[in-house]
Amino acid sequence: MADAIATSFGVLNYSGMLFNKGNVRTPLSSIIGSRAKTTNHVEFVTGQEYTSGGDGSQPAISENASLTAPDATVVTREQKTNVTQIFMESVGISYAKQSNMGTLSGINIENQQANPVNELDFQVAAKIQKVNRDIEYTFINGVFNKATSDATANKTRGLIPAITTNVTAMGNKPLGLWDIADMVKKIYGANAPTEGLCLWCDAITLFQINADAVQNGLTVVPAAREVNGIALSSVITPIGVVYLYLGECLPAGTALLLNLDVIAPVYQPVPGKGNFFLEQLAKTGAGEKYQLFGQIGLDHGPEWYHGKFTGIAQSFTAPKYSRSVFIANDTSNPVNTKAVGAG
C-alpha cells in the first residue's frame, strides 16, 4: 500500500476544539501497567505448572511395610510461555503542509488559529492512540502464533484464547450472581486462589448483574477498590467478593473472571532505543516520515486462575423495584406474600 502523506489539500486545517470519535479506552492495559516486565527474547516464560498431591488420600502403611522404603516417584514440571509481537505505525508530512498551518478551511476563520498547531505532533499522537487500542484488543483476543521464519508474524496469546479450563457456556441466558459464584467455585476447584477476582464484561452484562443484585436484595458497591486509577465496583456472592468492571474489546456475549494479580504486559525493548519509540526515516523528497515501533506481549499467568463465560444473552430487561412483605400465620391457613411497590 502506498504511503499516505499529510499534504496541504489532503489534510485541511480547521479551528476549534478537537474531539476524537474513536474509542481510546484501554482499561486492561492501564490496570496491569504497573506490573510490566521486560524480556530480551521473543518467547518469554509465563510460569511453570506441576501437580503435587491431587485430591489427597489416606496412606495404609503397616509397621512391617514401613521397614522398606517406598518406590521413588518424581513430580514433573511443564514450562508455559507466550511471545511478544510487533506493533508498528508510520506518519508522513510534506514540507509544504508544515509551512501551511496558518491556512484555514471551514467557516468563521477570521482571527482564528489552526488546531492543532503542529500537524506532525497531532498525527503521531493519533497513531499512539491507535497502537494502544490495538494492544488492548490483542491482550483480550490475541490468537497465538510463534514465528518459524522471518516471513511469519509472532502473535501474543490473549486472555480469551488462553482460558480453557474454567469455561461456562451460558446458552443465551443472562449472566447472574449465581453464575458468577459458580465460576468462583470452578476456579477454587482448580486449586487457584479466589481472592480479588474481577469480572471483565460489557455494558449489557453489567446491567444484568445489577438487575440480579436488585432482585435478590444485594447491592453493587461502586468504586469499592482502585487499581492504577481504575475504580472497580464490587458485589458479594455466596462464595466471596467479586469486583466488576466495564471492559473493552470483548466479543458480544463474552465475559471474563480475571485474577488481575497474575496478568502483566511484557516489553521487548530495542537496545539503545527502548520500547515504543518514534524515529525519523530516510528522506526521499520534500517531506518527513516517521515510524513508531514497539514489541509487547501478555503474561496471562496460569490460565486456570481465570474463568470465561460465553454465549451470554445480549438483551436486558430492567427489574421491577419492589419490596416483599412476609406475613407470619398458621401454616394450615397461609396468606400469600404480597409485593408492595417501592415508594
C-alpha positions as CSV (number, residue, x, y, z in Angstrom):
1,M,0.0,0.0,0.0
2,A,1.3,3.4,-1.0
3,D,2.3,6.0,1.7
4,A,-0.4,8.4,2.7
5,I,1.5,11.7,3.4
6,A,-0.2,14.6,5.0
7,T,-0.3,17.4,2.4
8,S,-1.9,20.9,2.3
9,F,-5.0,19.8,0.4
10,G,-5.1,16.2,1.7
11,V,-5.3,17.2,5.4
12,L,-7.1,20.6,5.8
13,N,-6.6,22.9,8.8
14,Y,-9.5,23.9,11.0
15,S,-10.1,25.9,14.2
16,G,-11.9,24.9,17.3
17,M,-11.6,22.2,19.9
18,L,-10.6,18.7,18.9
19,F,-13.0,15.7,19.7
20,N,-12.0,12.2,18.9
21,K,-14.9,9.9,17.8
22,G,-12.7,6.8,18.0
23,N,-12.6,4.6,21.1
24,V,-9.3,5.2,23.0
25,R,-10.3,3.4,26.2
26,T,-7.7,0.8,27.4
27,P,-8.6,-0.2,30.9
28,L,-6.9,-3.6,31.0
29,S,-3.6,-2.1,29.8
30,S,-3.9,0.6,32.4
31,I,-4.8,-1.7,35.3
32,I,-1.9,-4.1,34.7
33,G,0.6,-1.5,33.5
34,S,2.4,-1.1,36.9
35,R,3.4,-4.8,36.7
36,A,5.2,-4.5,33.4
37,K,8.1,-6.9,32.7
38,T,10.9,-6.9,30.1
39,T,12.4,-9.6,28.1
40,N,15.3,-10.0,25.6
41,H,13.8,-13.0,23.9
42,V,10.6,-13.1,21.7
43,E,9.4,-16.1,23.7
44,F,9.0,-15.4,27.4
45,V,8.0,-17.5,30.4
46,T,4.5,-17.2,31.9
47,G,5.3,-19.8,34.6
48,Q,5.8,-23.5,35.4
49,E,3.0,-25.8,36.2
50,Y,3.1,-29.0,38.2
51,T,0.7,-31.2,40.3
52,S,1.7,-32.4,43.7
53,G,-0.9,-34.1,45.9
54,G,-4.1,-34.2,43.9
55,D,-7.2,-34.6,46.0
56,G,-5.4,-36.2,48.9
57,S,-5.6,-39.8,50.1
58,Q,-5.1,-41.7,53.3
59,P,-2.0,-44.0,53.2
60,A,-2.2,-47.5,54.6
61,I,1.3,-48.4,55.7
62,S,1.9,-51.1,58.3
63,E,4.8,-51.2,60.6
64,N,6.3,-54.1,58.6
65,A,5.8,-52.2,55.4
66,S,7.5,-49.1,56.9
67,L,10.7,-51.1,57.2
68,T,11.1,-50.9,53.5
69,A,11.3,-47.6,51.7
70,P,8.6,-47.0,49.1
71,D,9.5,-46.8,45.4
72,A,10.7,-43.3,44.5
73,T,8.5,-41.1,42.4
74,V,9.1,-37.6,40.9
75,V,6.9,-34.6,40.3
76,T,7.5,-33.2,36.8
77,R,7.1,-29.6,35.7
78,E,5.8,-28.1,32.5
79,Q,7.1,-24.8,31.1
80,K,4.4,-22.3,29.9
81,T,5.3,-19.4,27.6
82,N,3.9,-16.7,25.4
83,V,5.5,-14.4,22.7
84,T,5.9,-10.7,22.1
85,Q,4.7,-9.2,18.9
86,I,5.5,-6.1,16.8
87,F,3.2,-3.1,16.8
88,M,4.2,-0.5,14.2
89,E,2.8,2.6,12.6
90,S,4.1,5.4,10.3
91,V,3.3,9.0,9.7
92,G,4.5,11.4,7.0
93,I,4.0,15.1,6.3
94,S,5.2,17.3,3.4
95,Y,7.3,20.4,4.0
96,A,4.5,22.4,2.3
97,K,1.9,21.2,4.8
98,Q,4.2,22.0,7.7
99,S,4.6,25.6,6.4
100,N,0.8,26.0,5.7
101,M,-0.6,25.6,9.2
102,G,-1.9,29.2,9.1
103,T,-4.1,28.4,6.1
104,L,-7.6,27.6,7.5
105,S,-10.6,26.0,5.9
106,G,-14.2,26.0,7.2
107,I,-16.3,28.9,8.3
108,N,-15.7,31.9,10.5
109,I,-11.9,31.7,10.1
110,E,-11.1,35.3,10.7
111,N,-8.9,35.8,13.8
112,Q,-8.9,32.0,14.3
113,Q,-5.9,29.8,14.8
114,A,-5.5,26.3,13.4
115,N,-5.9,23.4,15.9
116,P,-3.6,21.5,16.0
117,V,-0.8,24.0,15.5
118,N,1.7,21.2,14.7
119,E,0.4,18.6,12.2
120,L,3.2,16.1,12.9
121,D,2.6,16.1,16.7
122,F,-1.1,15.5,16.0
123,Q,-0.5,12.6,13.6
124,V,1.9,10.9,16.0
125,A,-0.4,11.3,19.0
126,A,-3.3,9.8,16.9
127,K,-1.2,6.8,15.9
128,I,-0.1,6.2,19.5
129,Q,-3.8,6.1,20.5
130,K,-4.4,3.5,17.7
131,V,-1.4,1.4,18.9
132,N,-2.7,1.5,22.5
133,R,-6.1,0.4,21.4
134,D,-4.6,-2.4,19.2
135,I,-2.7,-3.7,22.2
136,E,-5.8,-3.7,24.4
137,Y,-7.7,-5.7,21.7
138,T,-4.8,-8.1,21.4
139,F,-4.5,-8.7,25.2
140,I,-8.1,-9.7,25.2
141,N,-8.5,-11.6,21.8
142,G,-5.0,-12.3,20.6
143,V,-4.5,-15.6,18.7
144,F,-1.2,-17.2,19.5
145,N,1.4,-17.8,16.8
146,K,5.2,-18.5,17.2
147,A,7.0,-17.5,14.1
148,T,9.1,-20.2,12.4
149,S,10.7,-17.8,9.8
150,D,11.3,-14.1,9.3
151,A,8.3,-14.0,6.9
152,T,5.8,-15.1,9.6
153,A,4.5,-13.0,12.4
154,N,4.7,-13.6,16.2
155,K,1.3,-13.1,17.8
156,T,0.8,-13.0,21.5
157,R,-1.9,-15.1,23.1
158,G,-4.7,-13.1,24.6
159,L,-6.9,-13.9,27.6
160,I,-9.9,-15.3,25.7
161,P,-7.9,-18.0,23.8
162,A,-5.8,-18.7,26.8
163,I,-8.6,-19.6,29.2
164,T,-9.6,-23.2,28.6
165,T,-10.2,-24.9,32.0
166,N,-12.8,-22.8,33.7
167,V,-15.4,-22.1,31.0
168,T,-19.2,-21.8,31.2
169,A,-21.5,-21.7,28.1
170,M,-24.5,-19.6,29.1
171,G,-26.7,-20.7,26.2
172,N,-28.0,-17.2,25.5
173,K,-29.1,-16.7,29.1
174,P,-28.4,-13.5,31.2
175,L,-25.4,-13.7,33.5
176,G,-26.4,-13.7,37.1
177,L,-24.8,-13.7,40.5
178,W,-25.2,-17.4,40.9
179,D,-23.4,-18.0,37.6
180,I,-20.5,-15.8,38.9
181,A,-20.5,-17.7,42.2
182,D,-20.4,-21.0,40.3
183,M,-17.4,-19.8,38.3
184,V,-15.6,-18.8,41.5
185,K,-16.3,-22.3,42.7
186,K,-14.8,-23.7,39.5
187,I,-11.7,-21.6,40.0
188,Y,-11.5,-22.8,43.6
189,G,-11.9,-26.4,42.4
190,A,-9.0,-25.9,40.0
191,N,-6.9,-25.1,43.1
192,A,-6.4,-21.5,42.2
193,P,-6.8,-18.5,44.6
194,T,-10.2,-16.8,44.5
195,E,-9.4,-13.5,46.4
196,G,-9.8,-10.3,44.4
197,L,-11.3,-11.8,41.2
198,C,-12.7,-9.3,38.8
199,L,-15.4,-9.7,36.2
200,W,-14.5,-8.1,32.9
201,C,-17.7,-7.6,31.0
202,D,-19.7,-5.5,28.5
203,A,-22.4,-3.0,29.4
204,I,-25.3,-5.4,28.8
205,T,-23.8,-8.0,31.2
206,L,-23.1,-5.3,33.8
207,F,-26.8,-4.3,33.6
208,Q,-27.8,-7.9,34.0
209,I,-25.7,-8.3,37.1
210,N,-27.0,-5.1,38.7
211,A,-30.6,-6.2,38.0
212,D,-29.9,-9.6,39.5
213,A,-28.5,-7.9,42.6
214,V,-31.5,-5.7,43.0
215,Q,-33.9,-8.6,42.6
216,N,-32.0,-10.5,45.3
217,G,-31.7,-7.7,47.8
218,L,-27.9,-7.2,47.2
219,T,-26.0,-4.1,46.4
220,V,-23.3,-3.4,43.8
221,V,-20.8,-1.2,45.6
222,P,-19.3,1.4,43.2
223,A,-15.6,2.3,43.4
224,A,-15.0,-0.4,46.1
225,R,-11.4,-0.7,45.0
226,E,-9.0,1.3,42.9
227,V,-6.1,-0.1,40.9
228,N,-3.9,2.2,38.9
229,G,-6.6,4.8,38.7
230,I,-9.3,2.3,37.6
231,A,-12.2,2.2,40.0
232,L,-13.7,-1.3,40.4
233,S,-17.2,-1.9,41.7
234,S,-17.9,-5.0,43.9
235,V,-20.6,-7.4,44.8
236,I,-20.8,-10.1,47.4
237,T,-21.5,-13.6,46.1
238,P,-22.2,-16.6,48.4
239,I,-18.6,-17.6,47.9
240,G,-16.9,-14.3,48.3
241,V,-16.4,-10.7,47.0
242,V,-16.1,-10.3,43.2
243,Y,-15.1,-7.0,41.6
244,L,-16.8,-5.7,38.4
245,Y,-15.6,-3.5,35.6
246,L,-16.9,-2.4,32.2
247,G,-14.2,-3.9,29.9
248,E,-13.3,-3.2,26.3
249,C,-12.8,-5.2,23.2
250,L,-14.8,-8.2,24.4
251,P,-16.8,-10.2,21.8
252,A,-20.6,-10.0,22.2
253,G,-21.8,-12.4,24.8
254,T,-18.3,-13.0,26.4
255,A,-17.2,-12.1,29.9
256,L,-14.0,-13.0,31.8
257,L,-13.5,-13.5,35.5
258,L,-9.8,-12.5,36.0
259,N,-7.2,-12.8,38.6
260,L,-5.5,-9.4,37.8
261,D,-2.6,-10.1,40.1
262,V,-1.0,-12.6,37.7
263,I,-1.5,-10.6,34.5
264,A,1.3,-8.3,33.2
265,P,2.5,-6.7,30.0
266,V,5.9,-7.9,28.7
267,Y,8.1,-5.4,26.8
268,Q,10.9,-6.4,24.5
269,P,13.0,-3.2,24.1
270,V,15.4,-2.5,21.4
271,P,18.9,-1.9,22.8
272,G,19.8,1.8,22.8
273,K,16.3,2.8,21.7
274,G,13.9,1.5,24.3
275,N,10.4,0.3,23.6
276,F,7.7,2.1,21.6
277,F,9.9,4.8,20.2
278,L,9.5,7.3,17.4
279,E,12.3,7.7,14.8
280,Q,12.7,9.6,11.6
281,L,13.1,7.5,8.4
282,A,15.3,8.3,5.5
283,K,14.2,11.3,3.4
284,T,13.1,10.7,-0.2
285,G,11.6,14.1,-1.1
286,A,10.2,17.3,0.3
287,G,8.8,15.9,3.4
288,E,9.4,13.8,6.5
289,K,8.4,10.3,7.5
290,Y,8.5,8.8,11.0
291,Q,7.8,5.3,12.3
292,L,6.5,4.2,15.7
293,F,7.9,0.8,16.7
294,G,7.4,-1.4,19.8
295,Q,7.2,-5.1,20.9
296,I,5.0,-6.3,23.6
297,G,3.3,-9.5,24.8
298,L,0.9,-10.6,27.5
299,D,1.9,-12.7,30.6
300,H,-1.6,-14.1,31.5
301,G,-0.3,-16.3,34.3
302,P,-1.8,-19.8,34.8
303,E,-4.9,-19.9,32.6
304,W,-6.8,-21.9,35.3
305,Y,-6.5,-18.8,37.6
306,H,-9.2,-17.2,35.4
307,G,-12.7,-18.0,34.1
308,K,-14.6,-17.4,30.9
309,F,-18.3,-17.1,30.1
310,T,-19.5,-17.4,26.5
311,G,-23.0,-17.2,24.9
312,I,-24.4,-14.6,27.4
313,A,-27.7,-13.1,26.4
314,Q,-27.4,-9.8,24.6
315,S,-30.7,-8.4,25.8
316,F,-31.6,-6.7,29.1
317,T,-34.9,-6.3,30.9
318,A,-34.9,-3.7,33.6
319,P,-36.0,-5.1,37.0
320,K,-39.2,-4.1,38.8
321,Y,-38.3,-2.5,42.1
322,S,-40.5,-3.9,44.8
323,R,-40.4,-4.9,48.4
324,S,-41.8,-8.2,49.6
325,V,-43.9,-8.2,52.8
326,F,-43.9,-11.6,54.6
327,I,-46.9,-12.3,56.9
328,A,-46.5,-14.9,59.6
329,N,-49.5,-17.1,60.0
330,D,-50.8,-20.6,60.6
331,T,-49.3,-22.9,58.1
332,S,-52.7,-24.6,57.7
333,N,-54.1,-21.3,56.5
334,P,-51.3,-19.5,54.7
335,V,-51.5,-15.9,53.4
336,N,-49.8,-15.2,50.1
337,T,-46.8,-12.9,50.1
338,K,-47.7,-9.6,48.7
339,A,-45.4,-7.4,46.6
340,V,-45.6,-3.7,47.7
341,G,-44.3,-1.1,45.2
342,A,-41.4,0.8,46.5
343,G,-42.3,4.4,47.3
